[in-house]
Amino acid sequence: MVSSKREYTRNEKELLAILLRKRGKRISSSDIVSLHFSTRRKPKNANRSVTTVLNGLILKTRKNQEDFRIYKSRRDGPRSIQWWSE
């Protein structure tokens, strides 16, 4: 039988680990970017890149029927989007 689960990329795994370590506490997208690129050079469009991957992870974790969900707040002007897992 072939598994219908989609594999996570290294980048997705790293971002998932950041969210899951927070154990449901909200974290801003700018803080996620800082943690994600703490050991390497941050690319020019780091915020956009991380947000795109996290948006994709919302769908991918649901499709993979994981026992947790990823959520995000609505954009609120200049404030960063908040992300969390439950």
HELIX and SHEET records of a PDB file:
HELIX    1   1 ARG A   10  ARG A   21  1                                  12    
HELIX    2   2 SER A   29  HIS A   36  1                                   8    
HELIX    3   3 ALA A   46  LYS A   63  1                                  18    
SHEET    1   A 3 ILE A  27  SER A  28  0                                        
SHEET    2   A 3 GLN A  82  SER A  85 -1                                        
SHEET    3   A 3 ILE A  70  LYS A  72 -1                                        
END                                                                             
